[in-house]
Amino acid sequence: MMSSSNEIWTASVDIEVQELIEAEKYRQGSSLQLIASENFASPAVMAAAGSPFTNKYSEGYPSRRYYGGNVHVDKVEQLAIDRVKNLFGSEHANVQPHSGSSANAAVYMALLDIGDTVLGMSLDHGGHLTHGSGVNFSGKLYNFISYGLTEGDERIDYAEMQRIAREHRPKLIVAGATAYSRRIDPEPFRDICDEIGAYFMFDAAHIAGLIAGGQHPDPVPSADVVTFTTHKTLRGARGGCILSTSELAKKIDSAVFPGTQGGPLEHAIAAKAVGFHEALDPAFKTYTKRVVENANVLASELTECGFRLVSGGTDNHLLLVDLRKFDSDLTGKAAQETLDLGGVTLNRNSIPNDSRSPFITSGIRMGTASVTTQGMGPDEMVMIANFTARILRAKSDEEKIKNIRFEVEELCTSFPPYPE
Ligand SMILES: *Cc1c(COP(=O)(O)O)cnc(C)c1O
């Protein structure tokens, strides 16, 4: 006799993991999520990410697959492609990269030979690991050189970037950052790339949502390639995406598959399609506007509380806080750990020309994408800045921190990200 489906799956009820999922859900809803690269994806996005598309192998691209049974997978991937092209007005899109790092790896593979020179933003001025870190494949396989911030106002030094490009003639110039709170102007990059005959890649991992919402200059018309993550300000499923000119389409697609990846994660692609649909809704524009407004309020209130902000403030969703003015003995690592106890979750971050190591640091990074999704506004940003200062002033006074933690939890539970 055939067994019923119930009998097949009874053994799969995993109490241990279920409990951890519930605990994580509680943590996310009862403390402040200020990690600048995080957000709350919608229930619709999460449902698609947990869908039966996870069962399917679909190496290749829509209508050019190496496996059978891809009739629905083809449609869902094409939907994701059409929607993201519509969202950003790009000529070509590849929605298969598993992450932002995978997207960057594929672009380098498509446009460069091993050992080629690439100009990217210096890591200790805000660039990403995949922009040439020595411990990352990018720094091991390619000859990365870097530009950084001006000393005075801590903005990207475009003139210096162009001077270095003229001197070293890189084959590719990478714009984009992981800890830079100001607008990134695509034009100076385009100009110098035209002058020296380099490719121009814009890594919009953090700010893709702000670009889609019209809150940041759009790099798509001027860059040859734009990479981004779908889970940061874009508020979709965890993953990566590449936009390019039609001229580079074939190179990019071959570099993703079979160049650097095997079977695509079609459940993640289905979830990306849902996220792109949500980002096309006019409400998303309003959301991104609030994200930036909230970041500005948080920036001014933190300044009031005695913190110094790198670059003097923010134009986007994130802030980089230099802790030295607030407390010269306080490291980023200690601040992150103390704040976590108080229910304020964020990450430590190097500040430009940091005298402490990347593991210790003298800064913290904060972002407003998640708290804005929860519905928090300017009043709550003022509260968050004050919680931050109070927890850090309390230092090792556990009783004080515990009391602030109750206040933090009270605030968070009035803004549940997933109301039942
Ligand atoms: C987050 C980020 C990435 C990498 O994304 P992952 O999905 O974590 O691999 C790449 N570039 C920049 C600028 C980023 O901020």
PDBQT file of the ligand as one rigid body, heavy atoms in Angstrom, charges set to zero:
ROOT
HETATM    1  C1  LIG A 501      26.612  44.041   0.916  1.00  0.00    +0.000 C 
HETATM    2  C2  LIG A 501      27.530  44.414  -0.189  1.00  0.00    +0.000 A 
HETATM    3  C3  LIG A 501      27.985  43.461  -1.106  1.00  0.00    +0.000 A 
HETATM    4  C4  LIG A 501      27.835  41.973  -0.915  1.00  0.00    +0.000 C 
HETATM    5  O1  LIG A 501      26.601  41.457  -0.759  1.00  0.00    +0.000 OA
HETATM    6  P1  LIG A 501      26.448  39.989  -0.120  1.00  0.00    +0.000 P 
HETATM    7  O2  LIG A 501      25.049  39.641  -0.524  1.00  0.00    +0.000 OA
HETATM    8  O3  LIG A 501      26.653  40.145   1.336  1.00  0.00    +0.000 OA
HETATM    9  O4  LIG A 501      27.463  39.107  -0.756  1.00  0.00    +0.000 OA
HETATM   10  C5  LIG A 501      28.752  43.892  -2.190  1.00  0.00    +0.000 A 
HETATM   11  N1  LIG A 501      29.048  45.191  -2.332  1.00  0.00    +0.000 NA
HETATM   12  C6  LIG A 501      28.643  46.127  -1.465  1.00  0.00    +0.000 A 
HETATM   13  C7  LIG A 501      29.020  47.550  -1.692  1.00  0.00    +0.000 C 
HETATM   14  C8  LIG A 501      27.879  45.770  -0.355  1.00  0.00    +0.000 A 
HETATM   15  O5  LIG A 501      27.522  46.697   0.527  1.00  0.00    +0.000 OA
ENDROOT
TORSDOF 0
